[in-house]
Amino acid sequence: MGQKSRTDRADVAIAGAGAAGLSLAAALAQALRPGFVVVVSDPALAREPAQDDRVSAIAPAARRLLTAIGAWERLSEPPQPIVAMEITDSRLDDVMRPTFLSFGEGAGEGEPLAHMAENRAVLIALRAVAQEAGVRFETAAVENFTADDDGIDVQLAGGDAIHARLLVAADGSRSKLRTLAGIKTVNWSYGQSGIVATIGHERDHEGRATQHFLASGPFAILPLSGRRSSIVWNEPPEEAARLVALPADAFHAELEKRFGLKLGEIEVLSPPRAYPLGFSIARSFVADRLALVGDAAHLVHPIAGQGLNLGLRDVAALAECVAEAARLGLDIGAPDVLARYERWRRFDTTAMGFSMDTLNRLFSNRSDALRLLRDLGLGIVERAPRLKQFFAAEAAGAAGKVPRLLRGEAL
């Protein structure tokens, strides 16, 4: 006889064990224990997080959230602070690349603009704090769900089920739950791929990041610990595929043209990989007893490194809405609770997404007329301290009504 299926009860079921799903689980379990049951379901939980050379720029508000839930100090290697950012606009064969816009210590508070952390290290830390908070892990994927006035029945692969009050889709940009809920997206491909690799260099980067705007797309140099940096190099998909398939010496030559010799001789420390880039915003962030967070709700161009940060802003807002409702004895999956979350997050996300889209389109072209206009614009921002402070605060996650976790406060 086969094993009998079971139905467990939970307050919140979360599909997806990425950074958004795990941080939300930890935040809710910590704030509402004992007695508040949180389950995270994802087949990826059956194994250690995969080796991955990708890194994230963690903005000050996101760092405060990770600190508040106890994940920041658990990172296996201290994240590298970004203390300055330089933005240039040039052609590939230009000998000089003048800086048109620069940012120093971040958001008007004397803190770094961001910290660079390895994605894998963040996931390992978040798994640990979630487990310590009593979050239950399920290694089966969510297959389907049915919502009614009493709750939501969540069917798992293999036949088991969870009856919860709220289901959270944190299952990535190709979210199955979003599709099952009938939520459409506004989306398009950029016709670009991002080449990612870790680069060693002769001289110290001193915590400085650089964003070169080249005709094919942005080329970012992001400082890592030691004399290392991560690159995010945008090219059309066919060209990106050609570049990553080059022999090591040929790839090095192409990289050097873009990286320059400011940091001395360079060395490619990880195999370069190319990832397709696209844009996607869900037409709704909620459905009956369902909330979308992270890439399931939005996918933006990585031009300003805001992907993970936007996801953690979702987490902070949803966690606060759910925690406040739970403490008042209200139904945490009720329409008014989810509507509050959507109002809090959808405008900010849409505005940020379209801003990143506009920047990418403005800078990823070969028009001399547009180049003149955008360089003039960069120069105006460079000479306007209040405008620079506004942009820094937006990137830091310090603008608008900021949820408690993003201020470093407990729920």
N, C-alpha and C positions, 0 to 999 in steps of 0.2 A: 504493500500500500504506500502511496505517495505521502509526503509530509503534509499535514493539514495546514491550510492557510489561516492566518490570524488577522484580527483587526485591533490595532492599538489606538489609544486616545492621546491627543496632544492639544495644546493650545495653539501652537504655530508649527506648521510643517513648511520646510524650506527645501526647494528643489535646486540643487547646485552647491558645490563645496568650493567655489572660488572665493576670492577675497570678500566680495559683497555678501554672499550667503553666510560665510563663517563669521564675519564680524557682526552681522545682524544677529545671528544665533547667540554669540557670546554676550553681546550687549543686552539682549532681552533676558537671557537666563540669569545674568548677574544682577540685573535690576529688579527682577520679579521673583527670584527664588525665596523660600522654597515653595514648591507646589506648582510652579508654572513650567509646563513641559514644552520643550523645543526639540524638534527632530530635524536633522539635515539628511537628505537622501541624495546620494550620488555614487555611481559605481567607482568613481575615482578614489573614494575613501578606502577601497580595498587594498590600496598600494600607496607607497610613498609618493609625494609630488614629483613629477617627472623633472629630470635635469633640463634646465631652460636657461639660455643666455639672456633672455629678455629682462629688462629692469624697468622700474617705474620711478618717475619723479613725484615724490610724495610732498604735497603742499603743506604749509603749516597747519591748516585746519584739519586735514586728514591725519597728520602726525599727532595732533592733540587727541583725536578719536582713538587712534591705536594705542596711545599712552593711557588714556582713560580706561580702556578695557584690559590693559596689562600685556598687550602684544609687542609694544615697541621695545621694551627692555629684553624681550625674548629673542630678538633677531640675532642670528648666529654671528653676524659681523656688523660692527657699528656702521650705519648708513653714512654715505659721504655727503656733507653739506654742499649745496650750491650757494656760494656767497656772492656771485656776480653773474650776469648774463649779458653777452654782447650779440647784437643783431647786425648782420651785414647784408648787403644786396649787391651782387656782382655777377659777371659772366665767368664761365669756367676758366677762360684763358686770361683773365685780368691778373696782372702782376700784383697789384695792391687791392686789398679788400678793406676799405675804410669802415669803421664802426659808425652806423647811423643812429643807433639807439642802444642804450645800456641801462641796466638795472643793478643797483647795489643791494645792500642788506634789506631784507624783505618786509613789505607790508607796513612800514613805518614803525615797527616794533623792535628793530635791531636784531631780528632773527634771520636765519638763512632764508633765501627765496624758496628753497625746497631741499629735500634730501633724496639722494639716489639709493634705492634698495633693490636687491634681487627679488624678482617675483616669487621664486621658489622659497626663499627664506621667509617672506611674508606669509605664505601659505602654511609653512611648518609652524610658525609662531601662532597663527590664528587657530590651527587645529588644536594646539596644546591648550590655549586659554579657553576654547569652547568646551573641550573635554573636561577641564577642571571646573567649569561652571555647571557641569551636569548635562550638557547638550547630548542627546542621543544620536548616534550615527547609524544610518542605514545604507548598506552598500548596493541597494537596488535603485534603478531609475524610476521616476514617476511616469506611469504610462497613461493615466487619465484621471479625471476628477469630475465630481458632480456636486454642485452647491445647492443648498436649500436654506430655509429660514433657521434651521437648527444647527447648521455647520456645513462642512465640506468633506465629502468622502474622497480620499486620495488613494488611487489604486497603484500599487507598485509592481514592477516586473517580478514574476515568480508567484504572484497571487496574493501576497499579503496586502493589507490596507491600513490606512491611518484615518481616523475621524478627527478632524481639527476644526478650530473656529476660523482660522485664516491660513491660506496657502500663499507662499511667496515664490515667485518665479525669479530665480537667480541663476538661470541655466544658460546664460550666454546669448550672443547675438543671433544665433539660430534657434532661439527659444521654442521648444516644443509646446510648453504651456501657453505661451502667447498665441501660438497658432491654434491650439485647441480651444482657447477662449474666444477665437474669432477676432482678435485685435489686429488691425492692419497697421502697416508702417509706411512712413514716407522714407524712401531709400533710393540710393544710387551708388554706382561704383565711380571712383575717382579716376580710373584708368591709370592708377599708380600702384606700385608695390613698395613697401618699406624694407630695405635691406638692413638687417641688424647684425652687429658683430661687436666683440670686445677687442679693443686696440691697446697695445702697450706703447709707451713713448718714453723718449730719453729724458725729457725734462718734466718737472712737476706742473700739473695744471692749476695748482693753487685754488682749487675749488671753483674755477671759472667754466661756465658753459658757453658754447657758441652756437648760434643759429645762422648758417649761411643760407641765404635765399638765392638759389640758382635757377636757371631757366626750366630745368626738368622737375624742380620741386625742392623742398627744404632739405638741407643736409645739416643735421644736428650732431654736435659733439658734447657729450654729457659726462661729467667727471665721476669716476669711481674711486674706490679706495686704492691707495698706492699710485704708482705712475701708470694708471689705466683709465681709459674712457670707453663709453659705449657710444656707438654711432647709430643714427637712424637716417638712412640715406634713401630718398624718394626718387624713383625712376619709373618710366612706363613699364608695364609688366614684361614685355618681350626683352627690353634692355636689362631689367633686373635679373631675369632668368639667365641671360647671356653672361652678365657680370659674375653671378655667384657660381657659374659653371666654369669660369676661367681657371687656368693653372694658378698656383699661389703667387708666382712672381708677376704674372700679368694682372691679377686682381690687385696686388700691392701697388703696382704702377698707377692703376686707375684710381685707387683710394688716395694715393699721395697727391694727385692733382687736386682733389677736393679737400683733403684734410690739411694740406700745407705742411710746412716745416717749423711752425711756430713752437711746437713742443719737441723739436729735434727728430731724430730717426724714429720711425714707427714700425710696429710689428703686429700682425694679425694674430690674436690669441685664441680665437674661437672660429669655427667654420661659419662663414656668412650664410644667412638664411633670408629668404624674401617672403614677405607676408602681404597679401592683397589688402588694399585700403578702400574703405567705403564709408558711407554715411547712412544712418538709420535712426529715426525717431518714431516711437510707438504713438499711434493716434490717441491712445488712452493709456494711462499708467495703471489703471485698475479695471477690474470686472467684478462679478459677484464673488465676494470672499477671496479675491485674488489681487495681489499687488505685484507689480514688476519693479525690479531694482537692477542697477548695474547695466551691463551690456544687453540684457533682455529688454530694457526700456530705451536705451540709446547707445549709439555707436558714433563717435566723432573722429575727425581727422586728428592724428597724433601731433599736429604742428606745435601745440603748446603743452603736450604731455598731460592732458586733463582727463583721460579715460578713467583711470582708477579713482582719481579725486572726485569726479562726478558720481561714480558709483558709491563712494563712501559718504557723499552728501545725501544720497538717497537713503542710505542705511541710517544715518543720524536722524533724518526727518521721520522716517517710518518708525524707528524704534521709539522716538519721543511720542508720536501719536498713539502707538499701541500701548506703551507703558502708562500714559496718562489715562487712557480709557480703561485699562485693566485695574488701575488703582481706584477708579470711581465705580467699579463693578459693572461697567458697560460691556457690550458685545464688541470685542476687538475686531471682528470682521464686518461690522455694520457699515452700510453705505456712507454715513456721515463721517466715520473715522477714516475710511479710505479716501473720501472726497477731500478731506483736510490734507492728507498726504499728497494727493495729486496737485492740489492748488499750490502747495509749498514747493513742489519740485518741478512741475512741468514747464512753467515759464522760464525759470532759470536755466534749465537744461536746453530748451529750445533756443533761447537767446545765445547761450554759449556755443551750441552746435553750429548754428548758422554763422556766428562770428568766425569760428574756426574755418568753416567752409569758404567764407568770403576772403579771409586772409590767404588761404591756399590758392584760390583762383586768382587773386590779385598778384601773387608773387610767382606762381608757376606758369610763366609765359615768357615769350621772347620780345614783347612789345617795348620799344624804347620809350614811347609816349607814356605808357603805364609805369614804366620804371621811373621816369622823371617825377610823375605824380606821387608814387608811393614813397620815393626817397624824400620828397618834400614833406609828405605827411609824417614820416619817421622823424625828420628833423624838427618838425613842430612839436611832436610829443616829447622829444629829447629836451627841448627848451621850456617845457611847461611842467614844473614839479608837481602841481596838483593833479594834472592829467596822468603823469607817470604813477603817482601814488594810487590813483583810481584803478589803473590797469593792474598794478601789483596786488591791490586788495582783492580784485576780482579773481586773479589767478590763485591767490592764497586761500580763497574760500571765506574771506572775512567781510564780504559785502552782503547787504540785505539782512533779513531776519535769520540769524545763525542758530541752528539747533544746539542744545546744551553740549552734546558730545563733541561737536566741532569747536566749542570753546574750552574743552578740556574738563568739563564738569560732569559729574555722575548723573545718570538719569534719575 
